[in-house]
Amino acid sequence: TKPNANPVGISYIYWAKQFSKAPIVAVGGIKTTNADTVWQAHPDFICAVSEITESDNIQNTIYELMMGYSRVR
């Protein structure tokens, strides 16, 4: 959703969880193929706009994204 944004990487999620009391939302570049890795950093939420809106099967895509959560937590 922000083409010129600089990625901060998974390590930033770990850092933010350690030092912030606010809920952490992982945004950007999240796909069904990397959702497990993102969830392993323990964000409170993920935001996968393009992965969902560009999906041919939105229900299945959301299911796959949430399965990453289930496998990690």
N, CA, C and O atoms as a CHARMM CRD file, in Angstrom:
* protein
*
  292
    1    1 THR  N      0.81200  -1.20400   0.00000 PROA 1      0.00000
    2    1 THR  CA     0.00000   0.00000   0.00000 PROA 1      0.00000
    3    1 THR  C      0.85300   1.26500   0.00000 PROA 1      0.00000
    4    1 THR  O      0.35700   2.34800  -0.31100 PROA 1      0.00000
    5    2 LYS  N      2.12800   1.13400   0.34600 PROA 2      0.00000
    6    2 LYS  CA     3.05300   2.27100   0.33400 PROA 2      0.00000
    7    2 LYS  C      4.29700   1.86000  -0.45400 PROA 2      0.00000
    8    2 LYS  O      5.25100   1.34300   0.12700 PROA 2      0.00000
    9    3 PRO  N      4.29600   2.08300  -1.76800 PROA 3      0.00000
   10    3 PRO  CA     5.37700   1.57200  -2.62400 PROA 3      0.00000
   11    3 PRO  C      6.76800   2.11100  -2.29600 PROA 3      0.00000
   12    3 PRO  O      7.75400   1.45000  -2.62100 PROA 3      0.00000
   13    4 ASN  N      6.88900   3.25800  -1.67900 PROA 4      0.00000
   14    4 ASN  CA     8.20500   3.82800  -1.38500 PROA 4      0.00000
   15    4 ASN  C      8.65800   3.60300   0.05500 PROA 4      0.00000
   16    4 ASN  O      9.66900   4.16000   0.48400 PROA 4      0.00000
   17    5 ALA  N      7.92800   2.80300   0.78600 PROA 5      0.00000
   18    5 ALA  CA     8.29400   2.53700   2.18300 PROA 5      0.00000
   19    5 ALA  C      9.51500   1.62100   2.23900 PROA 5      0.00000
   20    5 ALA  O      9.64200   0.68900   1.44500 PROA 5      0.00000
   21    6 ASN  N     10.39800   1.89500   3.17300 PROA 6      0.00000
   22    6 ASN  CA    11.57600   1.05200   3.35900 PROA 6      0.00000
   23    6 ASN  C     11.24900  -0.07800   4.32700 PROA 6      0.00000
   24    6 ASN  O     10.75600   0.17800   5.42500 PROA 6      0.00000
   25    7 PRO  N     11.51500  -1.32800   3.94100 PROA 7      0.00000
   26    7 PRO  CA    11.24800  -2.44500   4.84600 PROA 7      0.00000
   27    7 PRO  C     12.18000  -2.39400   6.05800 PROA 7      0.00000
   28    7 PRO  O     13.34900  -2.02800   5.94100 PROA 7      0.00000
   29    8 VAL  N     11.65100  -2.76100   7.20400 PROA 8      0.00000
   30    8 VAL  CA    12.47100  -2.78800   8.41500 PROA 8      0.00000
   31    8 VAL  C     12.83900  -4.21300   8.81600 PROA 8      0.00000
   32    8 VAL  O     13.77000  -4.40800   9.59700 PROA 8      0.00000
   33    9 GLY  N     12.14100  -5.19400   8.30600 PROA 9      0.00000
   34    9 GLY  CA    12.49000  -6.57900   8.56600 PROA 9      0.00000
   35    9 GLY  C     11.88100  -7.15400   9.83600 PROA 9      0.00000
   36    9 GLY  O     11.33700  -6.44500  10.68200 PROA 9      0.00000
   37   10 ILE  N     11.99900  -8.45500   9.92500 PROA 10     0.00000
   38   10 ILE  CA    11.43300  -9.21900  11.03500 PROA 10     0.00000
   39   10 ILE  C     12.08500  -8.83200  12.36100 PROA 10     0.00000
   40   10 ILE  O     11.42100  -8.81000  13.39700 PROA 10     0.00000
   41   11 SER  N     13.37200  -8.53100  12.33000 PROA 11     0.00000
   42   11 SER  CA    14.06700  -8.20200  13.58100 PROA 11     0.00000
   43   11 SER  C     13.45000  -6.98500  14.26200 PROA 11     0.00000
   44   11 SER  O     13.50600  -6.86700  15.48600 PROA 11     0.00000
   45   12 TYR  N     12.87000  -6.09100  13.49400 PROA 12     0.00000
   46   12 TYR  CA    12.23400  -4.91000  14.07800 PROA 12     0.00000
   47   12 TYR  C     10.99000  -5.29600  14.88300 PROA 12     0.00000
   48   12 TYR  O     10.68100  -4.66900  15.89600 PROA 12     0.00000
   49   13 ILE  N     10.28800  -6.32000  14.43200 PROA 13     0.00000
   50   13 ILE  CA     9.11200  -6.77800  15.18400 PROA 13     0.00000
   51   13 ILE  C      9.54900  -7.28300  16.55800 PROA 13     0.00000
   52   13 ILE  O      8.94200  -6.94800  17.57500 PROA 13     0.00000
   53   14 TYR  N     10.61600  -8.09800  16.57700 PROA 14     0.00000
   54   14 TYR  CA    11.14000  -8.58200  17.86000 PROA 14     0.00000
   55   14 TYR  C     11.51500  -7.40600  18.76200 PROA 14     0.00000
   56   14 TYR  O     11.18700  -7.39600  19.94900 PROA 14     0.00000
   57   15 TRP  N     12.20400  -6.41800  18.19400 PROA 15     0.00000
   58   15 TRP  CA    12.62400  -5.24100  18.95600 PROA 15     0.00000
   59   15 TRP  C     11.41300  -4.48800  19.50300 PROA 15     0.00000
   60   15 TRP  O     11.36500  -4.14300  20.68400 PROA 15     0.00000
   61   16 ALA  N     10.44000  -4.23700  18.63300 PROA 16     0.00000
   62   16 ALA  CA     9.25000  -3.48200  19.03700 PROA 16     0.00000
   63   16 ALA  C      8.48400  -4.20800  20.14000 PROA 16     0.00000
   64   16 ALA  O      7.99900  -3.57200  21.07500 PROA 16     0.00000
   65   17 LYS  N      8.37100  -5.51800  20.04000 PROA 17     0.00000
   66   17 LYS  CA     7.66700  -6.29000  21.07800 PROA 17     0.00000
   67   17 LYS  C      8.37600  -6.17300  22.42500 PROA 17     0.00000
   68   17 LYS  O      7.73400  -6.17200  23.47600 PROA 17     0.00000
   69   18 GLN  N      9.68700  -6.07500  22.38400 PROA 18     0.00000
   70   18 GLN  CA    10.45100  -5.99700  23.62200 PROA 18     0.00000
   71   18 GLN  C     10.31500  -4.63400  24.29900 PROA 18     0.00000
   72   18 GLN  O     10.28700  -4.55100  25.52700 PROA 18     0.00000
   73   19 PHE  N     10.23000  -3.57200  23.50900 PROA 19     0.00000
   74   19 PHE  CA    10.30400  -2.22900  24.07500 PROA 19     0.00000
   75   19 PHE  C      9.01200  -1.41900  24.03000 PROA 19     0.00000
   76   19 PHE  O      8.96600  -0.31200  24.56500 PROA 19     0.00000
   77   20 SER  N      7.97700  -1.93900  23.41100 PROA 20     0.00000
   78   20 SER  CA     6.73700  -1.17300  23.29200 PROA 20     0.00000
   79   20 SER  C      5.61400  -1.83400  24.07600 PROA 20     0.00000
   80   20 SER  O      5.50000  -3.05900  24.11500 PROA 20     0.00000
   81   21 LYS  N      4.79700  -1.01000  24.69300 PROA 21     0.00000
   82   21 LYS  CA     3.60600  -1.51900  25.36800 PROA 21     0.00000
   83   21 LYS  C      2.39700  -1.48900  24.43900 PROA 21     0.00000
   84   21 LYS  O      1.35900  -2.07700  24.74200 PROA 21     0.00000
   85   22 ALA  N      2.53500  -0.80900  23.31700 PROA 22     0.00000
   86   22 ALA  CA     1.45000  -0.71600  22.33600 PROA 22     0.00000
   87   22 ALA  C      1.38100  -2.00500  21.52000 PROA 22     0.00000
   88   22 ALA  O      2.39800  -2.67300  21.33900 PROA 22     0.00000
   89   23 PRO  N      0.20300  -2.36000  21.02800 PROA 23     0.00000
   90   23 PRO  CA     0.09200  -3.52800  20.15000 PROA 23     0.00000
   91   23 PRO  C      0.96200  -3.33600  18.90300 PROA 23     0.00000
   92   23 PRO  O      1.04300  -2.23600  18.35700 PROA 23     0.00000
   93   24 ILE  N      1.60100  -4.40200  18.46600 PROA 24     0.00000
   94   24 ILE  CA     2.48700  -4.35300  17.30200 PROA 24     0.00000
   95   24 ILE  C      1.77400  -4.98300  16.11100 PROA 24     0.00000
   96   24 ILE  O      1.27000  -6.10300  16.19300 PROA 24     0.00000
   97   25 VAL  N      1.74100  -4.25000  15.01100 PROA 25     0.00000
   98   25 VAL  CA     1.11300  -4.71700  13.77600 PROA 25     0.00000
   99   25 VAL  C      2.19100  -4.84500  12.71200 PROA 25     0.00000
  100   25 VAL  O      2.86700  -3.86800  12.39200 PROA 25     0.00000
  101   26 ALA  N      2.35500  -6.03700  12.16500 PROA 26     0.00000
  102   26 ALA  CA     3.28900  -6.25500  11.06300 PROA 26     0.00000
  103   26 ALA  C      2.56700  -5.92100   9.76500 PROA 26     0.00000
  104   26 ALA  O      1.52000  -6.49400   9.46300 PROA 26     0.00000
  105   27 VAL  N      3.13000  -4.99200   9.00200 PROA 27     0.00000
  106   27 VAL  CA     2.49400  -4.50600   7.78000 PROA 27     0.00000
  107   27 VAL  C      3.50700  -4.54000   6.64600 PROA 27     0.00000
  108   27 VAL  O      4.64700  -4.10500   6.80600 PROA 27     0.00000
  109   28 GLY  N      3.08600  -5.05300   5.51300 PROA 28     0.00000
  110   28 GLY  CA     3.90700  -4.95500   4.31000 PROA 28     0.00000
  111   28 GLY  C      4.65700  -6.21900   3.95800 PROA 28     0.00000
  112   28 GLY  O      5.40900  -6.75800   4.76900 PROA 28     0.00000
  113   29 GLY  N      4.44700  -6.68200   2.75200 PROA 29     0.00000
  114   29 GLY  CA     5.18000  -7.83000   2.23800 PROA 29     0.00000
  115   29 GLY  C      4.76800  -9.16200   2.82800 PROA 29     0.00000
  116   29 GLY  O      5.45600 -10.16300   2.62900 PROA 29     0.00000
  117   30 ILE  N      3.67600  -9.19700   3.53900 PROA 30     0.00000
  118   30 ILE  CA     3.25100 -10.44400   4.17500 PROA 30     0.00000
  119   30 ILE  C      2.45600 -11.26900   3.17600 PROA 30     0.00000
  120   30 ILE  O      1.44800 -10.82100   2.62900 PROA 30     0.00000
  121   31 LYS  N      2.93500 -12.48100   2.95600 PROA 31     0.00000
  122   31 LYS  CA     2.33700 -13.42200   2.01300 PROA 31     0.00000
  123   31 LYS  C      2.05200 -14.72900   2.74200 PROA 31     0.00000
  124   31 LYS  O      2.53500 -14.95100   3.85200 PROA 31     0.00000
  125   32 THR  N      1.27100 -15.58200   2.11300 PROA 32     0.00000
  126   32 THR  CA     1.02600 -16.89500   2.71100 PROA 32     0.00000
  127   32 THR  C      2.33500 -17.67400   2.82200 PROA 32     0.00000
  128   32 THR  O      2.47100 -18.53600   3.69100 PROA 32     0.00000
  129   33 THR  N      3.28900 -17.37800   1.95600 PROA 33     0.00000
  130   33 THR  CA     4.56500 -18.09900   1.95500 PROA 33     0.00000
  131   33 THR  C      5.51000 -17.66400   3.06900 PROA 33     0.00000
  132   33 THR  O      6.45700 -18.38600   3.38200 PROA 33     0.00000
  133   34 ASN  N      5.27600 -16.49800   3.67600 PROA 34     0.00000
  134   34 ASN  CA     6.17100 -16.05500   4.75000 PROA 34     0.00000
  135   34 ASN  C      5.43500 -15.72800   6.05000 PROA 34     0.00000
  136   34 ASN  O      6.04300 -15.23200   6.99800 PROA 34     0.00000
  137   35 ALA  N      4.15400 -15.99800   6.09900 PROA 35     0.00000
  138   35 ALA  CA     3.36100 -15.65600   7.28900 PROA 35     0.00000
  139   35 ALA  C      3.87200 -16.36800   8.54000 PROA 35     0.00000
  140   35 ALA  O      3.87500 -15.78000   9.62200 PROA 35     0.00000
  141   36 ASP  N      4.30200 -17.61900   8.41300 PROA 36     0.00000
  142   36 ASP  CA     4.82500 -18.33800   9.57700 PROA 36     0.00000
  143   36 ASP  C      6.01000 -17.58800  10.18200 PROA 36     0.00000
  144   36 ASP  O      6.09700 -17.43100  11.40000 PROA 36     0.00000
  145   37 THR  N      6.91500 -17.12900   9.33100 PROA 37     0.00000
  146   37 THR  CA     8.09500 -16.39600   9.79100 PROA 37     0.00000
  147   37 THR  C      7.69700 -15.10300  10.48400 PROA 37     0.00000
  148   37 THR  O      8.26700 -14.74300  11.51400 PROA 37     0.00000
  149   38 VAL  N      6.72500 -14.41100   9.92300 PROA 38     0.00000
  150   38 VAL  CA     6.24900 -13.16500  10.53700 PROA 38     0.00000
  151   38 VAL  C      5.62100 -13.46200  11.89000 PROA 38     0.00000
  152   38 VAL  O      5.91900 -12.78100  12.87200 PROA 38     0.00000
  153   39 TRP  N      4.75200 -14.47300  11.95700 PROA 39     0.00000
  154   39 TRP  CA     4.09500 -14.80800  13.22500 PROA 39     0.00000
  155   39 TRP  C      5.10600 -15.22600  14.28700 PROA 39     0.00000
  156   39 TRP  O      4.87500 -14.99500  15.47400 PROA 39     0.00000
  157   40 GLN  N      6.22200 -15.83600  13.88800 PROA 40     0.00000
  158   40 GLN  CA     7.24200 -16.25700  14.85400 PROA 40     0.00000
  159   40 GLN  C      7.84600 -15.07100  15.60200 PROA 40     0.00000
  160   40 GLN  O      8.38200 -15.23600  16.69800 PROA 40     0.00000
  161   41 ALA  N      7.76100 -13.87800  15.01600 PROA 41     0.00000
  162   41 ALA  CA     8.26100 -12.66900  15.67900 PROA 41     0.00000
  163   41 ALA  C      7.25000 -12.14500  16.70000 PROA 41     0.00000
  164   41 ALA  O      7.53800 -11.18700  17.41800 PROA 41     0.00000
  165   42 HSD  N      6.08800 -12.75500  16.77000 PROA 42     0.00000
  166   42 HSD  CA     5.02800 -12.44800  17.73800 PROA 42     0.00000
  167   42 HSD  C      4.42300 -11.04300  17.64300 PROA 42     0.00000
  168   42 HSD  O      4.24500 -10.37700  18.66300 PROA 42     0.00000
  169   43 PRO  N      4.10400 -10.58800  16.41800 PROA 43     0.00000
  170   43 PRO  CA     3.31800  -9.35400  16.35800 PROA 43     0.00000
  171   43 PRO  C      1.93200  -9.64800  16.92800 PROA 43     0.00000
  172   43 PRO  O      1.50400 -10.80100  16.98000 PROA 43     0.00000
  173   44 ASP  N      1.24700  -8.61200  17.34700 PROA 44     0.00000
  174   44 ASP  CA    -0.11400  -8.81000  17.84500 PROA 44     0.00000
  175   44 ASP  C     -1.08500  -9.02500  16.69000 PROA 44     0.00000
  176   44 ASP  O     -2.08700  -9.72800  16.82600 PROA 44     0.00000
  177   45 PHE  N     -0.77600  -8.41400  15.56600 PROA 45     0.00000
  178   45 PHE  CA    -1.61700  -8.50200  14.37000 PROA 45     0.00000
  179   45 PHE  C     -0.72700  -8.47500  13.13500 PROA 45     0.00000
  180   45 PHE  O      0.41600  -8.02200  13.19000 PROA 45     0.00000
  181   46 ILE  N     -1.26400  -8.96700  12.01600 PROA 46     0.00000
  182   46 ILE  CA    -0.61000  -8.77200  10.72900 PROA 46     0.00000
  183   46 ILE  C     -1.59100  -8.06700   9.80200 PROA 46     0.00000
  184   46 ILE  O     -2.80400  -8.11000  10.00900 PROA 46     0.00000
  185   47 CYS  N     -1.05200  -7.42600   8.78900 PROA 47     0.00000
  186   47 CYS  CA    -1.86500  -6.75500   7.78000 PROA 47     0.00000
  187   47 CYS  C     -1.32800  -7.18100   6.42200 PROA 47     0.00000
  188   47 CYS  O     -0.20700  -6.82400   6.06100 PROA 47     0.00000
  189   48 ALA  N     -2.10700  -7.93200   5.67200 PROA 48     0.00000
  190   48 ALA  CA    -1.66700  -8.47700   4.38900 PROA 48     0.00000
  191   48 ALA  C     -2.62000  -8.02700   3.28500 PROA 48     0.00000
  192   48 ALA  O     -3.28000  -8.85200   2.65400 PROA 48     0.00000
  193   49 VAL  N     -2.68900  -6.73600   3.05900 PROA 49     0.00000
  194   49 VAL  CA    -3.66600  -6.15500   2.13700 PROA 49     0.00000
  195   49 VAL  C     -3.54500  -6.73200   0.73200 PROA 49     0.00000
  196   49 VAL  O     -4.51800  -7.26900   0.20100 PROA 49     0.00000
  197   50 SER  N     -2.37400  -6.63100   0.12400 PROA 50     0.00000
  198   50 SER  CA    -2.20600  -7.08700  -1.26100 PROA 50     0.00000
  199   50 SER  C     -2.44200  -8.58400  -1.40100 PROA 50     0.00000
  200   50 SER  O     -3.06600  -9.03500  -2.36200 PROA 50     0.00000
  201   51 GLU  N     -1.94400  -9.34400  -0.44500 PROA 51     0.00000
  202   51 GLU  CA    -2.11300 -10.79800  -0.51000 PROA 51     0.00000
  203   51 GLU  C     -3.58900 -11.17200  -0.52700 PROA 51     0.00000
  204   51 GLU  O     -3.98300 -12.12000  -1.20600 PROA 51     0.00000
  205   52 ILE  N     -4.39400 -10.44300   0.20600 PROA 52     0.00000
  206   52 ILE  CA    -5.82600 -10.73800   0.26700 PROA 52     0.00000
  207   52 ILE  C     -6.56600 -10.16000  -0.93200 PROA 52     0.00000
  208   52 ILE  O     -7.35400 -10.85900  -1.56800 PROA 52     0.00000
  209   53 THR  N     -6.32100  -8.89800  -1.24400 PROA 53     0.00000
  210   53 THR  CA    -7.08200  -8.25900  -2.32700 PROA 53     0.00000
  211   53 THR  C     -6.71900  -8.78600  -3.70500 PROA 53     0.00000
  212   53 THR  O     -7.52700  -8.69600  -4.63000 PROA 53     0.00000
  213   54 GLU  N     -5.52000  -9.33500  -3.86200 PROA 54     0.00000
  214   54 GLU  CA    -5.10800  -9.88300  -5.15500 PROA 54     0.00000
  215   54 GLU  C     -5.32900 -11.39100  -5.24600 PROA 54     0.00000
  216   54 GLU  O     -4.94300 -12.01700  -6.23300 PROA 54     0.00000
  217   55 SER  N     -5.93600 -11.96400  -4.24000 PROA 55     0.00000
  218   55 SER  CA    -6.15200 -13.40800  -4.18800 PROA 55     0.00000
  219   55 SER  C     -7.32100 -13.83400  -5.07300 PROA 55     0.00000
  220   55 SER  O     -8.31900 -13.12400  -5.20100 PROA 55     0.00000
  221   56 ASP  N     -7.17000 -15.00600  -5.67600 PROA 56     0.00000
  222   56 ASP  CA    -8.27500 -15.60800  -6.42600 PROA 56     0.00000
  223   56 ASP  C     -9.24900 -16.32000  -5.49100 PROA 56     0.00000
  224   56 ASP  O    -10.38900 -16.59800  -5.86300 PROA 56     0.00000
  225   57 ASN  N     -8.79400 -16.61100  -4.28100 PROA 57     0.00000
  226   57 ASN  CA    -9.62100 -17.29800  -3.29300 PROA 57     0.00000
  227   57 ASN  C     -9.36000 -16.65300  -1.92900 PROA 57     0.00000
  228   57 ASN  O     -8.53100 -17.12900  -1.15300 PROA 57     0.00000
  229   58 ILE  N    -10.06700 -15.58100  -1.65400 PROA 58     0.00000
  230   58 ILE  CA    -9.83200 -14.79500  -0.44100 PROA 58     0.00000
  231   58 ILE  C    -10.00300 -15.63400   0.81900 PROA 58     0.00000
  232   58 ILE  O     -9.19800 -15.53500   1.74600 PROA 58     0.00000
  233   59 GLN  N    -11.03400 -16.45000   0.85800 PROA 59     0.00000
  234   59 GLN  CA   -11.27700 -17.27200   2.04700 PROA 59     0.00000
  235   59 GLN  C    -10.08300 -18.18500   2.32400 PROA 59     0.00000
  236   59 GLN  O     -9.64700 -18.29900   3.47000 PROA 59     0.00000
  237   60 ASN  N     -9.55600 -18.83100   1.29700 PROA 60     0.00000
  238   60 ASN  CA    -8.41800 -19.72800   1.46900 PROA 60     0.00000
  239   60 ASN  C     -7.15600 -18.95100   1.86200 PROA 60     0.00000
  240   60 ASN  O     -6.37400 -19.41200   2.69300 PROA 60     0.00000
  241   61 THR  N     -6.96600 -17.79100   1.27300 PROA 61     0.00000
  242   61 THR  CA    -5.79600 -16.97400   1.60000 PROA 61     0.00000
  243   61 THR  C     -5.81700 -16.56400   3.06700 PROA 61     0.00000
  244   61 THR  O     -4.80100 -16.66400   3.75500 PROA 61     0.00000
  245   62 ILE  N     -6.95300 -16.10900   3.54200 PROA 62     0.00000
  246   62 ILE  CA    -7.06900 -15.73100   4.95400 PROA 62     0.00000
  247   62 ILE  C     -6.84200 -16.94900   5.84800 PROA 62     0.00000
  248   62 ILE  O     -6.18100 -16.85400   6.88200 PROA 62     0.00000
  249   63 TYR  N     -7.38700 -18.08000   5.44600 PROA 63     0.00000
  250   63 TYR  CA    -7.18100 -19.32000   6.19800 PROA 63     0.00000
  251   63 TYR  C     -5.68600 -19.64000   6.29900 PROA 63     0.00000
  252   63 TYR  O     -5.19100 -19.96100   7.37900 PROA 63     0.00000
  253   64 GLU  N     -4.96900 -19.55300   5.17100 PROA 64     0.00000
  254   64 GLU  CA    -3.53600 -19.85300   5.16700 PROA 64     0.00000
  255   64 GLU  C     -2.75300 -18.87300   6.03900 PROA 64     0.00000
  256   64 GLU  O     -1.83500 -19.27700   6.75300 PROA 64     0.00000
  257   65 LEU  N     -3.10700 -17.60000   5.98700 PROA 65     0.00000
  258   65 LEU  CA    -2.43700 -16.60500   6.83200 PROA 65     0.00000
  259   65 LEU  C     -2.66600 -16.91200   8.31000 PROA 65     0.00000
  260   65 LEU  O     -1.74600 -16.79100   9.11900 PROA 65     0.00000
  261   66 MET  N     -3.87200 -17.30200   8.65800 PROA 66     0.00000
  262   66 MET  CA    -4.18800 -17.60600  10.04900 PROA 66     0.00000
  263   66 MET  C     -3.59500 -18.94100  10.49900 PROA 66     0.00000
  264   66 MET  O     -3.31300 -19.11900  11.68400 PROA 66     0.00000
  265   67 MET  N     -3.40500 -19.87000   9.58200 PROA 67     0.00000
  266   67 MET  CA    -2.76600 -21.13700   9.93900 PROA 67     0.00000
  267   67 MET  C     -1.33900 -20.88900  10.41200 PROA 67     0.00000
  268   67 MET  O     -0.84100 -21.60000  11.28400 PROA 67     0.00000
  269   68 GLY  N     -0.68400 -19.89100   9.84400 PROA 68     0.00000
  270   68 GLY  CA     0.64400 -19.52400  10.32800 PROA 68     0.00000
  271   68 GLY  C      0.58700 -19.14900  11.79700 PROA 68     0.00000
  272   68 GLY  O      1.46400 -19.52000  12.57600 PROA 68     0.00000
  273   69 TYR  N     -0.44000 -18.41700  12.16800 PROA 69     0.00000
  274   69 TYR  CA    -0.64900 -18.04300  13.57300 PROA 69     0.00000
  275   69 TYR  C     -0.84500 -19.29600  14.42500 PROA 69     0.00000
  276   69 TYR  O     -0.24600 -19.42700  15.49300 PROA 69     0.00000
  277   70 SER  N     -1.67300 -20.20400  13.95500 PROA 70     0.00000
  278   70 SER  CA    -1.96600 -21.43100  14.70700 PROA 70     0.00000
  279   70 SER  C     -0.72900 -22.29900  14.88700 PROA 70     0.00000
  280   70 SER  O     -0.54200 -22.90300  15.94400 PROA 70     0.00000
  281   71 ARG  N      0.11000 -22.36600  13.86900 PROA 71     0.00000
  282   71 ARG  CA     1.31400 -23.19800  13.95800 PROA 71     0.00000
  283   71 ARG  C      2.33400 -22.61900  14.93300 PROA 71     0.00000
  284   71 ARG  O      3.06000 -23.36300  15.59100 PROA 71     0.00000
  285   72 VAL  N      2.38800 -21.30800  15.02500 PROA 72     0.00000
  286   72 VAL  CA     3.39900 -20.65300  15.85400 PROA 72     0.00000
  287   72 VAL  C      2.95000 -20.49400  17.29500 PROA 72     0.00000
  288   72 VAL  O      3.76400 -20.60700  18.21100 PROA 72     0.00000
  289   73 ARG  N      1.68500 -20.23800  17.50900 PROA 73     0.00000
  290   73 ARG  CA     1.22000 -19.93300  18.86700 PROA 73     0.00000
  291   73 ARG  C      0.62100 -21.12700  19.52200 PROA 73     0.00000
  292   73 ARG  O      0.18000 -21.04600  20.66800 PROA 73     0.00000
